[in-house]
Amino acid sequence: MLQAGDKAPDFKAIDQYGQEHQLKDYKGKKLAIYFYPKDNTPTCTTQACNLRDNFNTLKDKGITILGVSIDATKSHQKFSDKFQLNFPILSDEDHHMVEAYQVWQLKKFMGREYMGTVRTTFLINEKGIIEHIIDKVKSKDHAQQILDTWALN
């Protein structure tokens, strides 16, 4: 399992507008990569909108936000446009990122077991090292959770 102090897994993925993103693009920056299960679901929308509403505060503290789910780019674009999201959402249809970051796991819901994305946020420092992993995400207050975890309030 990944833990604080590990090198963040490299990635290459396309955002909702067709722009490519790689880990190396963020060298020298604090990066919060948040993995979420599905576009346009209540909890995922709450989390995305909280980050949208606090985008400038996070940016002022030097934090770049990237969302990631296994949804298609077209789904991300509709989700982003509908809720006026102001940060990239990466499409991971091939599961490279969710598997590299070890968030593709067995989940249980209403007695049914299935594989899915576990809501998790990785706080990666300027050198590409994972400083913190937030696995108990507070969707309604996620931006503040990121600031508190990184002690940047």
Buried (B, 14 or more C-beta within 10 A) or exposed (E): EBEEEEEBBEBEBBBBEEEEBEBEBBEEEBBBBBBBBBBEEEBBBBBBBBBBEBBEBBEEBEBBBBBBBBBEBEBBBBBBEEBEBEBBBBBBEEEBBBEBBBBBEEEEEEEEEEEBBBBBBBBBBEEBEBBBBBEEBBBEBBBBBBBEBBEBE
